[in-house]
Amino acid sequence: MARITAGVSCSHVPAIGVAMDTGITDQPYWKPCFDGFVKSREWMKENTPDVIFLVYNDHCTAFDASCIPTFALGCAAEFQPADEGWGPRPVPVVKNHQKLASHIAQSLILDEFDMTIMNEMDVDHGLTVPLSLMFGEHGVDDEWPCQVIPLAVNVVQYPAPTGNRCYNLGKAVARAVESYDEDLNVMVFGTGGMSHQLQYKRAGLINPEWDKRFLDMLVNDPVAASQIPHVEYLREAGSEGVEMVMWHVMRGALKETAKEVHRHYHVPASNTAVGHLILENV
């Protein structure tokens, strides 16, 4: 049977991808950010999964105001890196585990979660940056070390799903994975955040105290964390801080007793706080 062995939460700041792609990760500004992922990459080499179920948000590349699904599950054979206005990132094509993706789609919909099924979709930095952070630099002629099932969540156009809805979706994902009859090691990634605001009077807002409290809650009291209302994310973590609802999908897919094996927090990376957790199911 397939099993979920671990969860990873990770910010997906686009400038991190640029730093990796242009070879400036050792510069004094960037080095402290990337140093926090040295242990993560070592851990990933030792624990490489067969499949990653990766929760992220599209940044108006696959979707725009004409079509904004709340939950969009990628079921295509592969996903090309998106051109976000300056050309696609020079990273490998993302290869899907289509049979597991189709099984998850069926299981979630019969579990009464309304999923948009994507049989064609490009993936932007929201998905590729976390892969690069966890696996290191891979060029266009390489392959990612495992297959990836993308789940795009709307946190761009209000209303976004609640943390509670995302937490319960994570539990449904776990049920779907565990009912799949192939022996697969699956990890769940929740990406986005942490505190940041990109526009208007509070542009540049970062709230380390709130971020660190959120990390603590996510690890130790995930049910309480899932009850944080939208208004608190907006007030305390900025307009883009609501991306952290996606971390609840990852946490809901794990056991409540999941063990923290690594944590990294760094300010700033561009105009964003970077947060990162690795949790192992125990």
Secondary structure as UniProt FT lines:
FT   STRAND          3..10
FT   HELIX           14..21
FT   TURN            22..23
FT   TURN            25..26
FT   TURN            28..30
FT   HELIX           31..35
FT   TURN            36..37
FT   HELIX           38..46
FT   STRAND          51..56
FT   TURN            65..66
FT   STRAND          71..74
FT   STRAND          78..79
FT   STRAND          94..95
FT   HELIX           98..110
FT   TURN            111..112
FT   STRAND          116..118
FT   HELIX           125..135
FT   TURN            140..141
FT   STRAND          147..153
FT   HELIX           163..178
FT   STRAND          185..191
FT   TURN            201..204
FT   HELIX           208..220
FT   HELIX           222..226
FT   HELIX           230..237
FT   TURN            239..240
FT   HELIX           241..246
FT   HELIX           247..252
FT   TURN            256..257
FT   STRAND          259..269
FT   TURN            270..271
FT   STRAND          272..280
//
